[in-house]
Amino acid sequence: MSKKGKLGDRFALSADLLTETTPGTPLVEICGNKRVLIENHKGVTAYGESKVCVKVSYGVVCVHGTGLCLAQMTKHQLVITGCIDALALRRGGS
């Protein structure tokens, strides 16, 4: 097999591994610039039309944009919608 083929196989394998998370591990999924899904969260720490911050096990995920709205929230997942400009991770939760 050529080097190119081996590299492609390794990339495909790593891509498959990235889609599977261990139970309880936070998963952040961005859909375009209109929607963010966060699974296995620990609650909302800040909420406004321009910023929503969500606690996860390893820190805080902050979504910045305009017209942000918490469209759906359950014990395990939440969905933020609006015009998303940036997403930031602050490790440690402060």
Backbone as JSON, one array per atom type, in Angstrom:
{
  "sequence": "MSKKGKLGDRFALSADLLTETTPGTPLVEICGNKRVLIENHKGVTAYGESKVCVKVSYGVVCVHGTGLCLAQMTKHQLVITGCIDALALRRGGS",
  "N": [[0.85, -1.18, 0.0], [0.49, 2.25, -0.72], [2.07, 5.27, 0.62], [0.24, 7.33, 0.66], [-2.2, 5.99, 0.73], [-2.04, 4.7, 3.24], [-1.98, 6.92, 4.94], [-4.47, 8.0, 4.44], [-6.09, 5.93, 5.44], [-5.4, 6.07, 8.17], [-6.35, 8.64, 8.77], [-9.1, 8.31, 8.32], [-9.68, 6.44, 10.31], [-9.07, 7.92, 12.63], [-10.96, 9.95, 12.37], [-13.34, 8.52, 12.71], [-13.03, 7.81, 15.39], [-13.23, 10.28, 16.61], [-15.92, 10.9, 16.49], [-17.12, 9.37, 18.38], [-17.78, 9.56, 21.74], [-16.74, 9.11, 25.13], [-18.92, 8.01, 27.74], [-20.44, 10.68, 29.51], [-18.52, 12.54, 28.79], [-18.15, 15.83, 27.65], [-19.67, 17.06, 24.65], [-19.4, 19.18, 21.97], [-21.11, 20.55, 19.37], [-21.13, 22.25, 16.36], [-23.29, 23.78, 14.12], [-23.05, 25.18, 11.24], [-23.36, 28.73, 11.33], [-25.44, 29.14, 13.0], [-26.35, 27.44, 15.03], [-25.6, 25.7, 18.06], [-24.88, 22.74, 19.72], [-24.62, 21.34, 22.89], [-23.63, 18.64, 24.7], [-23.88, 16.73, 27.72], [-23.57, 18.75, 29.7], [-23.1, 20.98, 32.54], [-24.73, 22.96, 33.37], [-25.92, 26.38, 32.87], [-23.94, 29.25, 33.01], [-23.83, 31.92, 32.33], [-26.05, 34.1, 30.63], [-27.27, 35.73, 27.85], [-28.28, 37.91, 25.12], [-26.01, 38.28, 23.58], [-24.03, 36.64, 24.59], [-23.57, 33.34, 25.75], [-22.75, 31.21, 28.31], [-21.62, 28.01, 29.22], [-21.2, 25.53, 31.62], [-18.94, 22.86, 31.61], [-17.38, 19.64, 32.19], [-14.59, 20.11, 32.09], [-14.23, 22.84, 32.08], [-15.46, 25.99, 30.88], [-17.66, 26.63, 28.25], [-18.07, 29.19, 26.02], [-20.34, 30.89, 24.04], [-20.44, 33.31, 21.6], [-22.19, 35.97, 20.01], [-24.98, 37.3, 18.15], [-28.39, 37.88, 18.97], [-28.7, 35.53, 20.45], [-30.15, 32.56, 21.76], [-31.46, 30.3, 24.1], [-32.56, 27.59, 22.89], [-33.36, 25.01, 23.5], [-33.26, 22.91, 26.36], [-32.17, 20.27, 28.29], [-31.52, 17.93, 30.94], [-29.21, 16.69, 30.02], [-28.44, 17.81, 27.55], [-28.12, 20.82, 25.58], [-29.31, 23.4, 23.38], [-28.2, 26.11, 21.57], [-29.23, 28.87, 19.74], [-29.03, 31.32, 17.09], [-27.16, 34.08, 15.69], [-24.06, 33.09, 15.37], [-20.88, 34.13, 16.29], [-18.45, 33.48, 17.52], [-16.79, 30.88, 19.37], [-15.65, 29.87, 22.48], [-13.38, 28.25, 24.71], [-12.84, 28.06, 28.07], [-10.61, 26.74, 30.09], [-10.8, 25.04, 33.22], [-12.92, 26.38, 34.35], [-13.3, 29.01, 35.31]],
  "CA": [[0.0, 0.0, 0.0], [1.26, 3.48, -0.81], [2.02, 6.15, 1.79], [-1.0, 8.09, 0.58], [-3.26, 5.09, 1.17], [-1.91, 4.5, 4.68], [-2.35, 8.16, 5.58], [-5.93, 8.08, 4.31], [-6.67, 4.98, 6.39], [-5.22, 6.6, 9.52], [-7.26, 9.77, 8.92], [-10.46, 7.77, 8.43], [-9.78, 5.82, 11.63], [-9.12, 8.97, 13.65], [-12.24, 10.64, 12.2], [-14.34, 7.67, 13.35], [-12.84, 7.89, 16.83], [-13.67, 11.58, 17.09], [-17.37, 10.98, 16.57], [-17.58, 8.6, 19.53], [-17.25, 10.05, 23.0], [-17.0, 8.25, 26.28], [-20.08, 8.51, 28.49], [-20.18, 11.78, 30.41], [-17.61, 13.51, 28.19], [-18.88, 16.87, 26.92], [-19.59, 17.09, 23.2], [-19.86, 20.46, 21.44], [-21.32, 20.4, 17.93], [-21.51, 23.52, 15.74], [-23.95, 23.6, 12.83], [-22.96, 26.47, 10.55], [-23.22, 29.83, 12.28], [-26.78, 29.35, 13.53], [-26.76, 26.5, 16.07], [-24.59, 24.96, 18.81], [-25.4, 21.71, 20.61], [-23.67, 20.93, 23.91], [-24.11, 17.49, 25.45], [-23.22, 16.44, 29.01], [-23.24, 20.02, 30.34], [-23.33, 21.07, 33.98], [-25.53, 24.15, 33.64], [-25.62, 27.66, 32.22], [-23.35, 30.18, 33.97], [-24.14, 33.29, 31.87], [-27.04, 34.04, 29.55], [-27.7, 37.0, 27.28], [-28.43, 37.87, 23.66], [-24.71, 38.31, 22.91], [-23.11, 35.64, 25.13], [-24.09, 32.26, 26.57], [-21.65, 30.39, 28.83], [-22.11, 26.73, 29.71], [-20.19, 24.77, 32.36], [-18.71, 21.45, 31.26], [-16.5, 19.03, 33.19], [-13.22, 20.59, 32.02], [-14.19, 24.28, 32.02], [-16.67, 26.7, 30.46], [-17.78, 26.9, 26.82], [-18.78, 30.46, 25.81], [-20.79, 31.15, 22.68], [-20.6, 34.75, 21.39], [-22.9, 36.28, 18.78], [-26.11, 38.21, 18.28], [-29.69, 37.22, 18.99], [-28.56, 34.17, 20.97], [-31.32, 32.08, 22.49], [-31.39, 28.92, 24.55], [-33.73, 27.03, 22.21], [-33.76, 23.76, 24.12], [-32.35, 22.5, 27.42], [-32.54, 19.14, 29.14], [-30.46, 17.61, 31.91], [-28.01, 16.19, 29.34], [-28.02, 18.57, 26.38], [-28.79, 22.1, 25.32], [-29.14, 23.94, 22.03], [-28.16, 27.57, 21.49], [-29.43, 29.33, 18.36], [-28.8, 32.75, 16.85], [-26.06, 34.32, 14.76], [-22.88, 32.76, 16.17], [-19.65, 34.74, 15.81], [-17.26, 32.83, 18.09], [-16.96, 29.88, 20.41], [-14.41, 29.85, 23.25], [-13.28, 27.31, 25.82], [-12.0, 28.49, 29.19], [-10.33, 25.57, 30.93], [-10.81, 25.27, 34.65], [-14.25, 26.81, 34.76], [-13.41, 30.37, 35.87]],
  "C": [[0.88, 1.24, 0.0], [1.15, 4.3, 0.47], [0.69, 6.91, 1.83], [-2.17, 7.25, 1.09], [-3.23, 4.88, 2.68], [-2.35, 5.75, 5.44], [-3.87, 8.33, 5.56], [-6.62, 7.16, 5.29], [-6.56, 5.49, 7.83], [-6.17, 7.78, 9.76], [-8.69, 9.28, 9.11], [-10.68, 7.15, 9.81], [-9.9, 6.9, 12.7], [-10.44, 9.75, 13.55], [-13.36, 9.85, 12.85], [-14.23, 7.77, 14.87], [-13.34, 9.21, 17.39], [-15.17, 11.68, 17.22], [-17.93, 10.2, 17.75], [-16.95, 9.15, 20.79], [-17.54, 9.05, 24.1], [-18.17, 8.83, 27.06], [-19.68, 9.61, 29.49], [-19.23, 12.84, 29.87], [-18.41, 14.55, 27.42], [-18.63, 16.77, 25.41], [-20.17, 18.41, 22.75], [-19.93, 20.31, 19.93], [-21.83, 21.73, 17.38], [-22.12, 23.22, 14.38], [-24.01, 24.96, 12.15], [-22.7, 27.59, 11.53], [-24.55, 30.14, 12.95], [-27.13, 28.49, 14.74], [-25.56, 25.83, 16.71], [-25.31, 23.99, 19.73], [-24.3, 21.35, 21.6], [-24.3, 19.8, 24.7], [-23.28, 17.31, 26.7], [-22.72, 17.72, 29.68], [-23.54, 19.96, 31.84], [-24.06, 22.36, 34.35], [-25.04, 25.39, 32.92], [-25.09, 28.62, 33.29], [-23.56, 31.64, 33.58], [-25.09, 33.18, 30.68], [-27.43, 35.44, 29.12], [-27.79, 36.87, 25.77], [-27.1, 37.85, 22.92], [-23.72, 37.28, 23.44], [-23.88, 34.63, 25.98], [-22.91, 31.41, 27.0], [-22.23, 29.16, 29.51], [-20.98, 25.99, 30.39], [-20.15, 23.35, 31.83], [-17.65, 20.92, 32.22], [-15.09, 19.6, 33.2], [-13.12, 22.11, 31.94], [-15.52, 24.89, 31.64], [-16.59, 26.94, 28.95], [-18.62, 28.17, 26.68], [-19.09, 30.63, 24.33], [-21.05, 32.65, 22.58], [-21.31, 34.98, 20.06], [-23.97, 37.31, 19.01], [-27.41, 37.42, 18.23], [-29.63, 35.79, 19.52], [-29.75, 33.81, 21.86], [-31.07, 30.63, 22.9], [-32.66, 28.23, 24.05], [-34.26, 25.78, 22.88], [-32.76, 23.42, 25.22], [-32.96, 21.34, 28.2], [-31.38, 18.91, 30.1], [-29.15, 17.26, 31.22], [-27.55, 17.02, 28.15], [-28.76, 19.89, 26.29], [-28.43, 22.57, 23.92], [-29.22, 25.46, 22.11], [-28.31, 27.94, 20.02], [-29.22, 30.83, 18.29], [-27.72, 32.89, 15.8], [-24.76, 34.19, 15.55], [-21.63, 33.33, 15.51], [-18.42, 33.99, 16.29], [-17.67, 31.84, 19.17], [-15.63, 29.8, 21.15], [-14.51, 28.84, 24.38], [-12.35, 27.9, 26.86], [-11.81, 27.27, 30.08], [-10.34, 25.96, 32.39], [-12.09, 25.84, 35.2], [-14.35, 28.21, 35.33], [-13.89, 31.36, 34.84]]
}
